[in-house]
Amino acid sequence: MASPAVVRTILRTPAALRPLLLRAPRAAYHEQHHDQATPYGDAERTILSHALAYVPAHGFTQEAITFGAKDAGYLDVSRNLFPKGTFDLVMYHLVTQRQGLKDRIQFPDETMGVGKKVRSLVIERLRANADAGVVWRWQEALGVMSLAENIPASLRELGLLSDEMWFLAGDTSVDGSWYTKRASLSGIYAATEVFQTTDQSTEFKDTEQFLDRRLEELRVTGSAVGNTMQWMGFQGGALMNMLRSKGVRI
């Protein structure tokens, strides 16, 4: 049975993020369940990795998957390997970037605090969207992720990313704060990622400043989750309307 402190933590968390808190009983979640093995077979991995190269030009679309299959030497029928269509392509990017985060950034300075490490990890993960050339197509990905049938898997992956970041930052908490930290970081990361898709500043400096404001808000008031989710809700509706106005089928 959950302790009163944990119950209060869950009740204070926005409903959209509660699945992230309820999926694991302890901070040992990472060690026991955080499987780093790829969930993709050889054919799927090959096709999707080639397909990502077409995303900057064609977006997260079935066309990108088709081109990826042809490049990998597979027939068009190989699209049947991906029953969720473009969502499979979005998830492949999310999973592989999360799994690769540990290799993209290390912390040789042992005096660096956990908070600064978390900030560096968020920035590095966001930079990966730019490096992969998908950042200007990410609104399409967010639209696909927001479909009702895709929300559970999208939230779960967001939770895995948050857990990975805290783990890599060296967080060892085992009390009720384990839940709130991961829910807060999930909300902050999601909002910052949406902001990045509209950022026209040099090297996404405005995105970094947006992130810093959210982290400071969390440090000072502890209200980052609620405020961030409200912001995301407004942006999510605007995003869906914008994509549909452009003819994107979502």
C-alpha positions as CSV (number, residue, x, y, z in Angstrom):
1,M,0.0,0.0,0.0
2,A,1.3,3.5,-0.9
3,S,2.3,5.7,2.0
4,P,0.2,8.9,2.7
5,A,3.1,11.0,1.4
6,V,3.0,9.2,-1.9
7,V,-0.8,9.4,-2.2
8,R,-0.6,13.1,-1.6
9,T,2.1,13.4,-4.3
10,I,0.0,11.5,-6.8
11,L,-3.2,13.6,-6.0
12,R,-1.3,16.8,-6.5
13,T,0.0,15.7,-9.9
14,P,-2.1,16.6,-13.0
15,A,-4.1,13.6,-14.2
16,A,-2.2,13.5,-17.5
17,L,1.1,12.8,-15.7
18,R,-0.2,10.4,-13.1
19,P,0.5,7.3,-15.2
20,L,4.1,8.2,-15.0
21,L,3.9,8.0,-11.2
22,L,1.9,4.8,-10.9
23,R,3.9,2.6,-13.2
24,A,6.8,1.9,-10.7
25,P,6.8,1.3,-7.0
26,R,10.3,2.5,-6.1
27,A,13.3,4.4,-7.5
28,A,14.8,0.9,-8.2
29,Y,12.5,1.1,-11.2
30,H,15.4,2.0,-13.4
31,E,17.6,-0.9,-12.4
32,Q,14.8,-3.5,-12.5
33,H,12.8,-2.5,-15.5
34,H,14.7,0.1,-17.5
35,D,15.5,-2.2,-20.4
36,Q,18.0,-0.7,-22.8
37,A,17.6,-3.5,-25.3
38,T,16.2,-2.2,-28.6
39,P,12.6,-3.3,-29.1
40,Y,13.1,-3.4,-32.9
41,G,14.1,-6.3,-35.1
42,D,16.8,-6.0,-37.7
43,A,14.5,-5.2,-40.6
44,E,12.5,-2.7,-38.6
45,R,15.6,-1.0,-37.3
46,T,17.2,-0.8,-40.7
47,I,14.1,0.7,-42.4
48,L,13.3,3.2,-39.7
49,S,16.9,4.4,-39.4
50,H,16.9,5.1,-43.2
51,A,13.4,6.6,-43.0
52,L,14.6,9.2,-40.5
53,A,17.0,10.6,-43.1
54,Y,13.9,11.6,-45.2
55,V,12.0,13.2,-42.3
56,P,13.6,16.7,-42.8
57,A,12.2,16.8,-46.4
58,H,9.1,14.7,-46.1
59,G,8.1,14.9,-42.5
60,F,7.0,12.1,-40.2
61,T,5.0,10.5,-43.0
62,Q,4.4,7.2,-44.7
63,E,6.4,8.5,-47.6
64,A,9.5,8.7,-45.4
65,I,9.0,5.1,-44.4
66,T,8.5,4.0,-48.0
67,F,11.8,5.7,-49.1
68,G,13.6,4.2,-46.1
69,A,12.4,0.8,-47.0
70,K,13.6,1.2,-50.6
71,D,17.0,2.5,-49.5
72,A,17.3,-0.5,-47.2
73,G,16.5,-2.9,-50.0
74,Y,13.1,-3.9,-48.9
75,L,9.9,-4.0,-51.0
76,D,7.1,-1.5,-50.3
77,V,5.2,-4.3,-48.6
78,S,7.6,-3.9,-45.8
79,R,5.4,-1.0,-44.6
80,N,3.3,-3.8,-43.1
81,L,6.0,-4.2,-40.4
82,F,4.7,-0.9,-38.9
83,P,1.0,-1.3,-38.1
84,K,1.0,2.1,-36.3
85,G,2.4,3.8,-39.4
86,T,4.1,7.2,-38.7
87,F,3.8,6.7,-35.0
88,D,6.2,3.8,-35.3
89,L,8.7,6.2,-36.9
90,V,8.2,8.8,-34.2
91,M,8.7,6.2,-31.5
92,Y,11.8,4.9,-33.1
93,H,13.4,8.4,-32.9
94,L,12.3,8.8,-29.3
95,V,13.6,5.4,-28.2
96,T,16.9,5.5,-29.9
97,Q,17.6,9.1,-28.8
98,R,16.8,8.2,-25.2
99,Q,19.0,5.1,-25.3
100,G,21.8,7.0,-26.9
101,L,21.8,9.8,-24.3
102,K,24.2,8.0,-22.0
103,D,26.8,8.0,-24.8
104,R,26.2,11.6,-25.9
105,I,27.0,13.2,-22.6
106,Q,29.2,12.3,-19.6
107,F,30.0,14.2,-16.4
108,P,33.8,14.0,-15.5
109,D,33.4,16.8,-13.0
110,E,32.3,15.0,-9.9
111,T,31.5,18.3,-8.1
112,M,28.8,19.2,-10.6
113,G,25.4,19.1,-8.9
114,V,22.5,16.9,-9.9
115,G,20.4,19.9,-11.0
116,K,23.0,21.2,-13.4
117,K,23.4,17.7,-14.8
118,V,19.7,17.4,-15.4
119,R,19.8,20.7,-17.2
120,S,22.7,19.5,-19.4
121,L,20.9,16.3,-20.2
122,V,17.7,18.1,-21.2
123,I,19.7,20.4,-23.5
124,E,21.6,17.5,-25.0
125,R,18.4,15.6,-25.7
126,L,16.8,18.7,-27.4
127,R,20.0,19.2,-29.4
128,A,19.6,15.7,-30.8
129,N,16.4,16.8,-32.5
130,A,18.3,19.6,-34.2
131,D,21.2,17.3,-35.1
132,A,18.9,14.7,-36.6
133,G,17.2,17.4,-38.7
134,V,13.8,16.7,-37.3
135,V,13.2,19.7,-35.1
136,W,11.3,21.7,-37.7
137,R,9.1,18.6,-38.3
138,W,8.6,17.9,-34.7
139,Q,5.2,19.6,-34.5
140,E,4.0,16.9,-36.9
141,A,5.4,14.3,-34.5
142,L,3.7,15.9,-31.5
143,G,0.4,15.9,-33.4
144,V,0.7,12.2,-34.1
145,M,1.7,11.5,-30.4
146,S,-1.4,13.4,-29.2
147,L,-3.9,11.1,-30.9
148,A,-5.9,9.2,-28.3
149,E,-4.6,5.8,-29.3
150,N,-1.0,7.0,-29.1
151,I,-1.1,8.9,-25.8
152,P,-0.4,6.0,-23.4
153,A,2.7,4.9,-25.3
154,S,3.8,8.6,-25.7
155,L,3.5,9.2,-22.0
156,R,5.3,6.1,-21.1
157,E,8.2,7.0,-23.3
158,L,8.3,10.5,-21.8
159,G,8.4,8.9,-18.4
160,L,11.3,6.6,-19.4
161,L,13.2,9.6,-20.7
162,S,12.7,11.5,-17.4
163,D,13.8,8.5,-15.4
164,E,16.8,8.1,-17.6
165,M,17.8,11.7,-17.1
166,W,17.6,11.5,-13.3
167,F,19.5,8.3,-13.3
168,L,22.3,9.6,-15.5
169,A,22.4,12.8,-13.3
170,G,23.1,10.6,-10.3
171,D,19.8,11.0,-8.4
172,T,19.5,8.3,-5.7
173,S,16.3,9.4,-3.9
174,V,14.1,6.6,-2.7
175,D,11.3,8.5,-1.0
176,G,8.2,10.2,-2.3
177,S,10.3,12.9,-4.1
178,W,11.2,10.2,-6.6
179,Y,7.7,10.5,-8.1
180,T,7.4,14.3,-8.1
181,K,10.9,14.8,-9.6
182,R,10.1,12.6,-12.5
183,A,6.6,14.0,-13.1
184,S,8.0,17.6,-12.9
185,L,10.9,16.9,-15.3
186,S,8.5,15.1,-17.7
187,G,6.3,18.2,-17.8
188,I,9.2,20.6,-18.1
189,Y,10.9,18.6,-20.9
190,A,7.6,18.3,-22.9
191,A,6.9,22.0,-22.7
192,T,10.5,22.9,-23.6
193,E,10.4,20.6,-26.6
194,V,7.2,22.2,-27.9
195,F,8.8,25.7,-27.4
196,Q,11.9,24.6,-29.4
197,T,9.7,23.9,-32.5
198,T,9.0,27.7,-32.7
199,D,12.4,29.0,-31.6
200,Q,14.1,31.1,-34.3
201,S,17.0,32.2,-32.1
202,T,20.7,31.3,-32.8
203,E,21.5,27.8,-31.5
204,F,18.1,27.7,-29.7
205,K,19.3,30.1,-27.0
206,D,15.6,31.1,-26.4
207,T,14.8,27.5,-25.7
208,E,17.6,27.3,-23.1
209,Q,16.2,30.4,-21.4
210,F,12.7,28.9,-21.5
211,L,14.1,25.8,-19.9
212,D,15.9,27.8,-17.2
213,R,12.8,29.7,-16.3
214,R,10.8,26.4,-15.9
215,L,13.6,24.9,-13.7
216,E,13.8,28.0,-11.6
217,E,10.0,28.0,-11.2
218,L,10.3,24.4,-9.9
219,R,13.1,25.3,-7.5
220,V,11.3,28.4,-6.1
221,T,7.6,27.4,-6.0
222,G,7.5,23.7,-6.8
223,S,4.6,24.4,-9.2
224,A,6.3,23.6,-12.5
225,V,4.2,20.5,-13.2
226,G,0.8,22.3,-12.9
227,N,1.9,25.4,-14.7
228,T,3.7,23.5,-17.4
229,M,0.7,21.2,-18.0
230,Q,-1.6,24.2,-18.4
231,W,0.8,25.7,-20.9
232,M,1.0,22.4,-22.8
233,G,-2.8,22.0,-22.9
234,F,-3.2,25.4,-24.5
235,Q,-0.3,24.8,-27.0
236,G,-1.6,21.3,-27.7
237,G,-4.9,22.6,-28.9
238,A,-3.4,25.3,-31.0
239,L,-0.9,22.9,-32.5
240,M,-3.6,20.4,-33.6
241,N,-5.7,23.2,-35.2
242,M,-2.6,24.6,-37.0
243,L,-1.6,21.2,-38.4
244,R,-5.2,20.4,-39.6
245,S,-5.4,23.8,-41.2
246,K,-2.3,22.8,-43.3
247,G,-3.9,19.6,-44.4
248,V,-2.0,17.2,-42.1
249,R,-4.2,14.2,-41.5
250,I,-4.4,13.8,-37.7
